[in-house]
């Protein structure tokens, strides 16, 4: 069965410092991969999605970037964090004919101080 | 993605009661999904709907994909304390999801 892991689970970073959140999916190949952010309170905002290596689309202009160095690995980065980057970041995946069915990881809490 | 209109925003229910929430959109979706999120965790998929008019159950949960493809509802029957949490609807199109703002369910013992 497929599993998704993301880390670190919790991160406290000073303003201006870099960020790297990592996500890997096991048990499948060529998944669609996603990064979402959830601000305190609720809604999920799509940040990036990737349908293959070197195919990454950005949904919202911002201080973040994403990379997919391997088929099942997705990385969210920033060179210089802003206070407004604080939030709950979720990696997700989908695959196959039911590519619209998206499964989420455990999430990473980022607090920028 | 666009925001879906999910209602109610919150509800307090008595244990054993049935719960109903729904989502509407101005756009058509190919897939409707319902998730539950507990504090500090990622959303967990409850039910996925792939066809207009489809009615699907998962234990005490039942969800329907509206015939217009612009709406969906979720019912929880005979609620129990572990049903507390935030429920999100999501419409999927071209491998991307648009989310509702969530319905917070609190169960009174």
Contacts between the chains, C-beta under 8 A, distances in Angstrom:
chain1	res1	chain2	res2	distance
A	32	B	95	5.2
A	42	B	86	7.1
A	42	B	101	5.5
A	42	B	102	4.9
A	43	B	3	6.8
A	43	B	99	5.7
A	43	B	100	8.0
A	43	B	101	5.3
A	43	B	102	7.1
A	44	B	43	7.4
A	44	B	88	7.2
A	44	B	97	7.6
A	44	B	99	4.7
A	46	B	1	5.8
A	46	B	96	6.1
A	46	B	97	6.9
A	49	B	95	6.8
A	49	B	96	6.3
A	51	B	95	6.7
A	59	B	1	7.6
A	59	B	96	7.8
A	90	B	42	5.3
A	90	B	43	7.5
A	92	B	42	8.0
A	94	B	95	6.4
A	98	B	31	7.8
A	98	B	48	7.3
A	98	B	50	7.2
A	99	B	95	5.0
A	100	B	30	5.9
A	100	B	31	3.8
A	100	B	33	7.8
A	100	B	50	7.9
A	100	B	92	3.5
A	100	B	93	7.3
A	100	B	95	6.2
A	100	B	97	7.8
A	101	B	31	6.6
A	101	B	33	6.6
A	101	B	45	7.1
A	101	B	48	4.8
A	101	B	92	7.4
A	102	B	33	7.2
A	102	B	45	7.8
A	102	B	90	7.7
A	102	B	92	7.0
A	102	B	97	5.7
A	103	B	45	6.0
A	104	B	35	7.6
A	104	B	42	3.8
A	104	B	43	5.0
A	104	B	44	7.5
A	104	B	45	7.8
A	105	B	42	5.4
A	106	B	41	6.3
A	106	B	42	5.2
A	107	B	40	7.3
A	107	B	41	6.4
A	107	B	42	4.5
A	109	B	40	7.4
